[in-house]
Amino acid sequence: MTNPNTSKTAFWAAAALLLALLSPVAARAQGTVRRHLIYFQDKAGTPYSVSQPQAFLSAWASRRLPRPH
């Protein structure tokens, strides 16, 4: 006959081991930085420019832009 405390101990030991093995994998995945560069080729002749964002952004969006120092 098996002692119920032994079964619980074995379960928690296995759970702790699994957590210890998977923690470094999860920590490494959070540090991954992916950058994508997108080129727009069909935007020639548009009246909008990033030098004048107030021309195409709402007042609310303009207030959220970082201010130059």
Backbone hydrogen bonds in HBPLUS format (Angstrom, degrees):
<---DONOR---> <-ACCEPTOR-->    atom                        ^
c    i                          cat <-CA-CA->   ^        H-A-AA   ^      H-
h    n   atom  resd res      DA  || num        DHA   H-A  angle D-A-AA Bond
n    s   type  num  typ     dist DA aas  dist angle  dist       angle   num
A0006-THR N   A0003-ASN O   3.09 MM   3  5.37 129.2  2.36 104.3 117.1     1
A0007-SER N   A0003-ASN O   3.37 MM   4  6.79 151.1  2.46 148.9 156.3     2
A0008-LYS N   A0004-PRO O   3.13 MM   4  6.42 157.6  2.18 146.6 152.1     3
A0009-THR N   A0005-ASN O   2.94 MM   4  6.10 157.8  1.99 144.5 150.9     4
A0010-ALA N   A0006-THR O   2.94 MM   4  6.10 159.6  1.98 146.6 152.0     5
A0011-PHE N   A0007-SER O   2.95 MM   4  6.14 153.8  2.02 144.1 151.5     6
A0012-TRP N   A0008-LYS O   2.96 MM   4  6.21 167.3  1.97 154.1 156.4     7
A0013-ALA N   A0009-THR O   2.89 MM   4  6.03 151.0  1.98 146.6 155.3     8
A0014-ALA N   A0010-ALA O   2.96 MM   4  6.10 157.5  2.01 145.5 151.1     9
A0015-ALA N   A0011-PHE O   2.88 MM   4  6.15 155.0  1.95 148.8 156.4    10
A0016-ALA N   A0012-TRP O   2.90 MM   4  6.02 156.4  1.96 142.9 148.9    11
A0017-LEU N   A0013-ALA O   2.97 MM   4  6.14 155.4  2.03 144.4 151.3    12
A0018-LEU N   A0014-ALA O   2.96 MM   4  6.13 160.3  2.00 147.5 152.7    13
A0019-LEU N   A0015-ALA O   2.97 MM   4  6.16 158.6  2.02 146.0 152.0    14
A0020-ALA N   A0016-ALA O   2.88 MM   4  6.06 156.5  1.94 146.0 152.8    15
A0021-LEU N   A0017-LEU O   2.97 MM   4  6.19 146.1  2.09 144.9 153.8    16
A0022-LEU N   A0018-LEU O   3.01 MM   4  6.20 147.5  2.12 146.7 155.1    17
A0023-SER N   A0019-LEU O   2.97 MM   4  5.90 139.9  2.13 149.6 157.4    18
A0026-ALA N   A0022-LEU O   3.15 MM   4  6.43 159.8  2.19 156.0 161.1    19
A0027-ALA N   A0023-SER O   2.95 MM   4  6.15 160.1  1.99 155.9 161.8    20
A0028-ARG N   A0024-PRO O   3.00 MM   4  6.08 155.0  2.07 143.3 149.3    21
A0029-ALA N   A0025-VAL O   3.11 MM   4  6.28 150.1  2.20 142.9 150.7    22
A0030-GLN N   A0026-ALA O   3.24 MM   4  6.48 143.8  2.38 144.0 151.9    23
A0031-GLY N   A0028-ARG O   3.28 MM   3  5.40 135.2  2.49  98.6 109.8    24
A0032-THR N   A0029-ALA O   3.41 MM   3  5.45 163.9  2.43 102.6 107.1    25
A0052-GLN N   A0049-SER O   3.14 MM   3  5.55 155.6  2.20 108.4 115.4    26
A0055-ALA N   A0052-GLN O   3.22 MM   3  5.98 166.1  2.25 119.4 123.6    27
A0056-PHE N   A0053-PRO O   3.12 MM   3  5.75 153.1  2.20 115.9 122.2    28
A0057-LEU N   A0053-PRO O   2.90 MM   4  5.85 137.9  2.08 157.3 170.6    29
A0062-SER N   A0058-SER O   2.91 MM   4  6.16 155.1  1.98 151.2 158.7    30
A0063-ARG N   A0059-ALA O   3.06 MM   4  6.29 149.5  2.15 146.0 152.8    31
A0064-ARG N   A0061-ALA O   3.13 MM   3  5.19 134.3  2.35  97.2 109.6    32
A0065-LEU N   A0062-SER O   3.24 MM   3  5.39 155.3  2.31 103.1 110.4    33
